[in-house]
């Protein structure tokens, strides 16, 4: 049990690092004849010839699963609804990575619009989960140090959702890509804060008994 507890934060942190590196690699080789600021993340992944963007989304999904498993293993005061929202975020990212969006300009506007709404729902999950956990973490001594960063990141995610809703609906997708990437970056930071705190608690508690044993 102790080994699995210590493994979850490693998987989560590794998944986040790999996802950021893969996303940067996908942006390093831009999609030709397309404006990434207007393309949603899933549309950009469908056009990305390297496959790095889709891989980054899948890595984020795996990191989300590891974070939820780690939080559950240490008894973090997350709550069932917040756990399900984070799991939904992970599942949604993997689905959007595996099932590519319709290519822009191919006449499949219905599929493209469906992907926009699915992306909006997926990206709404983490800010909602953050809002549900901030108060709980503030009352828990182990998690109180990250309650304020989570609060700020949750607020930033809420403003990002408002901007994305405008860009998706009345904005007709203009700059939707820029808003999605910014919002996703905020959510990655939020999950990263949880993963880092989880690693600190897990590894500190795991090494303390061994240190005491070594000292006799």
C-alpha positions as CSV (number, residue, x, y, z in Angstrom):
1,X,0.0,0.0,0.0
2,X,2.8,2.4,0.9
3,X,4.5,1.7,-2.5
4,X,1.4,2.5,-4.4
5,X,0.8,5.7,-2.4
6,X,4.3,6.9,-3.3
7,X,3.9,5.8,-6.9
8,X,0.8,7.9,-7.6
9,X,2.4,11.4,-7.3
10,X,5.4,10.2,-9.4
11,X,3.0,9.2,-12.2
12,X,1.1,12.4,-11.9
13,X,4.1,14.7,-11.9
14,X,5.7,12.7,-14.8
15,X,2.5,12.9,-16.8
16,X,2.3,16.7,-16.3
17,X,5.9,17.2,-17.3
18,X,5.6,15.0,-20.4
19,X,2.3,16.7,-21.4
20,X,3.9,20.2,-21.2
21,X,6.9,19.0,-23.2
22,X,4.7,17.3,-25.8
23,X,2.5,20.4,-26.2
24,X,5.5,22.6,-26.6
25,X,6.8,20.2,-29.3
26,X,3.5,20.4,-31.1
27,X,3.6,24.2,-31.1
28,X,7.2,24.1,-32.3
29,X,6.1,22.6,-35.6
30,X,3.0,24.8,-36.4
31,X,0.1,23.5,-38.5
32,X,0.4,25.0,-42.0
33,X,-2.4,27.2,-43.5
34,X,-4.2,27.4,-40.1
35,X,-4.4,29.9,-37.3
36,X,-3.8,28.1,-34.0
37,X,-5.4,31.0,-32.2
38,X,-8.8,30.2,-33.7
39,X,-8.5,26.4,-33.7
40,X,-9.7,24.5,-30.7
41,X,-7.2,22.2,-29.0
42,X,-8.9,19.1,-30.4
43,X,-8.9,20.7,-33.9
44,X,-5.3,21.6,-33.6
45,X,-4.5,18.0,-32.5
46,X,-6.3,16.6,-35.5
47,X,-4.2,18.8,-37.8
48,X,-0.9,18.2,-35.9
49,X,1.2,16.0,-38.1
50,X,3.5,15.0,-35.3
51,X,0.8,13.8,-33.0
52,X,2.4,15.6,-30.1
53,X,-0.7,17.6,-29.1
54,X,-2.9,14.5,-28.9
55,X,-0.2,12.7,-26.9
56,X,0.0,15.7,-24.5
57,X,-3.8,15.5,-23.9
58,X,-3.6,11.8,-23.2
59,X,-0.7,12.3,-20.8
60,X,-2.8,14.9,-18.9
61,X,-5.6,12.5,-18.7
62,X,-3.3,9.8,-17.1
63,X,-1.9,12.4,-14.7
64,X,-5.5,13.3,-13.6
65,X,-6.2,9.7,-12.8
66,X,-3.0,9.4,-10.8
67,X,-3.8,12.6,-8.9
68,X,-7.3,11.3,-8.0
69,X,-6.0,7.9,-7.0
70,X,-3.2,9.6,-4.8
71,X,-5.7,11.9,-3.2
72,X,-8.0,9.0,-2.3
73,X,-5.1,7.0,-1.0
74,X,-4.0,9.6,1.5
75,X,-7.5,10.5,2.5
76,X,-7.5,14.1,1.2
77,X,-10.7,16.0,1.9
78,X,-11.7,16.3,-1.8
79,X,-15.2,15.0,-1.8
80,X,-16.9,12.6,-4.2
81,X,-18.2,15.2,-6.7
82,X,-14.8,16.9,-7.0
83,X,-13.2,13.5,-7.6
84,X,-15.7,12.7,-10.3
85,X,-15.1,16.1,-12.0
86,X,-11.4,15.5,-12.1
87,X,-11.9,12.0,-13.5
88,X,-14.3,13.4,-16.1
89,X,-11.5,15.9,-17.0
90,X,-9.1,13.1,-17.5
91,X,-11.5,10.9,-19.5
92,X,-12.6,13.9,-21.6
93,X,-9.0,14.8,-22.5
94,X,-8.2,11.2,-23.5
95,X,-11.4,11.0,-25.6
96,X,-10.6,14.2,-27.4
97,X,-7.0,13.0,-28.0
98,X,-8.1,9.6,-29.3
99,X,-11.1,10.7,-31.4
100,X,-9.8,13.6,-33.5
101,X,-12.0,16.5,-34.3
102,X,-13.3,17.1,-37.8
103,X,-10.8,19.0,-39.9
104,X,-11.8,22.6,-40.4
105,X,-13.1,23.3,-43.9
106,X,-14.3,19.7,-44.6
107,X,-17.9,20.5,-44.4
108,X,-18.6,18.6,-41.2
109,X,-19.7,21.7,-39.2
110,X,-21.9,19.7,-36.9
111,X,-19.0,17.5,-35.7
112,X,-16.8,20.6,-35.2
113,X,-19.5,22.3,-33.2
114,X,-20.1,19.2,-31.1
115,X,-16.4,19.1,-30.3
116,X,-16.5,22.8,-29.2
117,X,-19.2,22.0,-26.7
118,X,-17.5,18.8,-25.5
119,X,-14.2,20.8,-25.1
120,X,-16.1,23.5,-23.1
121,X,-17.6,20.9,-20.8
122,X,-14.3,19.1,-20.3
123,X,-12.5,22.4,-19.5
124,X,-15.2,23.4,-17.0
125,X,-14.5,20.3,-14.8
126,X,-11.3,21.3,-13.1
127,X,-12.3,24.9,-12.1
128,X,-15.5,23.4,-10.7
129,X,-13.5,20.8,-8.8
130,X,-11.2,23.4,-7.5
131,X,-14.1,25.5,-6.2
132,X,-15.5,22.5,-4.3
133,X,-12.2,21.7,-2.6
134,X,-10.8,25.1,-1.6
135,X,-12.9,25.4,1.5
136,X,-12.2,21.8,2.5
137,X,-8.5,22.2,2.1
138,X,-8.5,25.4,4.1
139,X,-9.9,23.4,7.1
140,X,-7.3,20.6,6.8
141,X,-3.9,21.2,8.3
142,X,-2.1,19.0,5.7
143,X,-3.7,20.8,2.7
144,X,-4.0,24.3,4.1
145,X,-0.7,25.5,2.4
146,X,-2.2,25.0,-1.1
147,X,-5.7,26.3,-0.4
148,X,-4.8,29.9,-1.4
149,X,-3.0,28.9,-4.6
150,X,-6.0,26.7,-5.5
151,X,-8.4,29.6,-4.9
152,X,-6.5,31.9,-7.2
153,X,-6.2,29.3,-9.9
154,X,-9.9,28.4,-9.6
155,X,-10.8,32.1,-10.0
156,X,-8.6,32.3,-13.0
157,X,-10.2,29.2,-14.4
158,X,-13.6,30.7,-13.9
159,X,-12.8,33.9,-15.8
160,X,-11.3,31.6,-18.5
161,X,-14.5,29.7,-18.8
162,X,-16.5,32.9,-19.2
163,X,-14.1,34.0,-22.0
164,X,-14.3,30.6,-23.6
165,X,-18.1,30.6,-23.5
166,X,-18.1,33.9,-25.3
167,X,-15.6,32.8,-27.9
168,X,-17.5,29.5,-28.5
169,X,-21.1,30.9,-28.7
170,X,-21.5,34.5,-29.7
171,X,-17.8,34.9,-30.7
172,X,-18.2,32.2,-33.4
173,X,-14.9,30.6,-32.4
174,X,-12.7,33.7,-32.9
175,X,-9.6,33.3,-30.7
176,X,-11.2,30.2,-29.2
177,X,-7.8,28.4,-29.5
178,X,-6.0,31.1,-27.5
179,X,-8.6,31.0,-24.8
180,X,-8.6,27.2,-24.6
181,X,-4.8,27.0,-24.4
182,X,-4.7,29.6,-21.7
183,X,-7.5,28.0,-19.7
184,X,-5.8,24.6,-20.1
185,X,-2.6,26.0,-18.8
186,X,-4.4,27.3,-15.7
187,X,-5.9,23.9,-15.1
188,X,-2.6,22.1,-15.6
189,X,-1.1,24.5,-12.9
190,X,-4.0,23.6,-10.6
191,X,-3.5,19.9,-11.0
192,X,0.2,20.5,-10.7
193,X,-0.2,22.1,-7.3
194,X,-2.2,19.1,-6.1
195,X,0.4,16.7,-7.5
196,X,3.3,18.6,-5.9
197,X,1.5,18.7,-2.5
198,X,0.6,15.1,-2.8
199,X,4.2,14.2,-3.5
200,X,5.5,16.2,-0.6
201,X,3.0,14.7,1.9
202,X,3.5,11.1,0.6
203,X,7.3,11.1,0.4
204,X,7.8,13.1,3.6
205,X,5.6,10.7,5.6
206,X,7.1,7.7,3.8
207,X,10.7,8.6,4.6
208,X,10.2,9.8,8.2
209,X,9.8,6.3,9.7
210,X,12.8,5.1,7.8
211,X,14.9,8.0,9.0
212,X,13.8,7.3,12.6
213,X,14.7,3.7,12.2
214,X,18.1,4.6,10.8
215,X,18.8,6.8,13.8
216,X,17.9,3.9,16.2
